[in-house]
Amino acid sequence: MNKKTWLIVSCLAIFISCYSVVQYFIMDAHQAGFVKLKLMFISTLHSFWYIMLYLHIVSGIVALVIGPFTLLSKFREKNINRHRMLGKIYMFGIVFGGVSGLYLAFYATGGWISQLGFGFLSIVWLMTIFQALAKISHKNIQGHQKWMIRNYALTFAAVTLRIWLVLFTILMGYENFILYYPMIAWLCWVPNLIVAEWFIQRKLNVKKQQKSVDLQL
C-alpha cells in the first residue's frame, strides 16, 4: 500500500470512528440515525441489542483505527514489537466485532437479504482473521500479510457502508431506505474484498516474483 492510499484509508477510518464516537457516546444513542431508522420498522429494541451494538461499535472502532498501522510496512519493519502488540489488540477487536455483528445481523433492517449480507460479512470477517493468525503462527509472513489485507478490507466496510448510504440517499431518497439498504448490506463489503484480492494478485505477487528473480541473479 503506497503512502497516498494509506493516508486516504487512514483519514476515512479516523473520520468515521470520530463520527461514531460523537453519535453513540457523546450524543444519545437513541437519537443516532441508525437506531432511529430501525425504530421506523420495529417497535422496540431490547437492552441486550443495545449492549451488542455498543460492543460492536467499540471493537469496530479499535480495529478500524489500528488496522492501517498494522498494514504499513515501514512501521512494521521499524517497530516489530509494537506491530505485534497492535496486531493482538486488532485481533480481539475483530473477534468481538464479528461475534456482536453476527448477532446484530439477525435484526438487520431490510429482511433476509440484509440479514444474509451482514451475517456473511461477520462470518468472513472472523474467518479471515483466524486465517491470518494461523499463517503467522506457522511463520508464513507473506500469507499472514495477504489475509490481513483481506480482513481489513472487511473492516473498512464500516466506511464504505456510510459512503453507499449517502450515495443511495441522494439518488433514491430517504423514503426508499428499505428498498436500497439490502443492496448496501452486500455492496459495503463484497467490492472491498474484490479490490483487496486485486491488490494481492497484482502487487504482492509481483513483488514475490521480483524477489525470486533477484535471488536467482
N, C-alpha and C positions, 0 to 999 in steps of 0.2 A: 504494500500500500504506500503510494507516494505521499509526500508531505501535504500537498494540496487536498487530496482526497481525505487524508486523515484529519486535517483541520476542519473540513466541511462536516464530516461524520461526527467529530467530537463536539463541534459547536451545536449541531442539531440535537445531539444526545443531551447535552447540558441544558439547552433551552427547554426541551420537553420535560426534563427532570425538574427544572425550576418551576415550570408551569404546573406540573403535578403537585409539587410541594405546596405551592400557593393555593391551588384549587382544593386539595384534600386535607391539608394540615393547618394552613393559616386561615382559610375561609371555612365555612360549614360544608362538610362533605355532602350533606343532603341537598345543597344548592348547586353541586357540581353538575355540569351539563350531562355527563354520562349517566349519573344517577337519576336526574330529572327526566331524561329520555326513557329510562327503564320504567319509571313510575307512570309514564303515559300508557304503558301496555300491561302493567301488573299493579295490583292494588297496594301490596305491601312487600317490603324486603326485610326478612328477619335478621336478628342481630348477628347470627353466625355468618351470614352472607357478607355483612359489613366487615367482620373480623378477617375473613378470607380476602376481601377486597383490599383492606389495608396491608395485609401480608404481601399480597401480590404487588401492590404499588411500591412498598418499601424495598422488597427484594428486587423488583424490576429496576428501580432507580439505581440501586447499588450496582447491578450488572451493567446497566446502560452506560453509566459514567466510567466504571472501571475498565470495561471491555476494550476501548480504543488503546489504552496504555498497555494492555497485555498483548496487543497485536503489533505495537510499534517496535520494529526490530532493533533500532538504536537503543531504546530504553531497555529492552530485554537483554541485549548484549552487555550493556554497562552496569545493569542493576539486577543481576540474576536472582539474588535473594529476595529483593523487593518484587520481582516478577512472580516468583513462586508464591509469595505471601498474597499478592493481589489475585493471583490465579485461584488460590484456595477460597478467598472471600467471594470472588466471582462465581465459583462453582456452587457455593452454598446459596448465593443469590438465585442462580438458575434452578436449583433443586426446590427451594421454597416457592419461587415464582412459578415454576412448572406445575407443581402439585396444586397450588392455590388456583392457578389458571385453568387447570383441568376441572376443578370443582366449579369455578365460575362459568366455564363453557356450557354446563348443563342449564344455566339460566340466561344464556345469551339471547339478546333481542333479535327477532327475525326468524325464529323457528329452527327446524332441524338443520337447515343449510348453514346457518350461523353457528349452531352448536357443533356441527361436524368440523367446520372451518377452524374455530378456536380450539376445539378438542384435539384435532390433529396437530395444530401448532404447538400446543403444550406437550404432546407426546414426542414429537420430533425434536422439540427443544431439549427435552430431557435425554432422549436417545443420543443426540449429538454431543452433549457434554460428557456423557458416560463413555462414548467412543473416544473423545479427546483424552479423558482420564486413562482409559485403557492403553492408548498409544504411548502416552508419556511414561506410564508405569513399566512399559517394555522398552524404554529409551528410544522410541521411534519419534524423533523430534519433528521431522517433516510431516509425518502422519498426524501428529498432535496439532501442528500448526494448521493443517487443512481442515480438521474437524472443528477447531476453534473459530476459523473463519466462517464455516457453515453455521456454527452456533451463534456467533454474534450477528450474522445476517438475520437470524430469527429474533434475537434480542432487539434488533433495530426495527422490528415490526411495531414497536411502541411509537416510533417516529412516523413510519410510513402509514400506519393506521390513521393518524391525525391529518397527514397530508391528503390522503384519499378522502377523508371525511369533508375537508374543506372544499376539495375539487367537486365532489358529488353534490354537496350542498349548494354550491354556486350554480352548477349545471342543472340540477333537478329540483332544487328547493328543499327547504327544511321539512315541509309537509310530506315529502315522499321518502323520508328516512327509512321507514320499514321496508321499502322496496329495494333500496340500494345497499343497506347495511349487510345483508347476507353475502353480497358480492365482495364487499370490503373485508369480510371475515376471511376470505381467501387471498384477495389482492394484497393485503398488508404483509403477507409473508412468502407466498409462492414465488413472485418475481424476485424478491430478495435472495431466495435460495438459488434461483437460476443465475442471477448476477454473480453470486459467490462462487458457484460452480464454474462459470465462465472465467472468473479471475483465477481460480485454482488451476484450471486447464491451460490457460493462456500465459499466465505469469509465473506461477510456482514451478510448473512442469518444465517450462522453458529454461528457468534458472537451473533446475536439476540437470537437464541435458547439457547446458553450458558448462557446468562444473565437471561433468563426466568427460567432456571433450578436453577441458583444461588439464585434467588429471592424466589423460592419455597422452597429451602433448608433453 
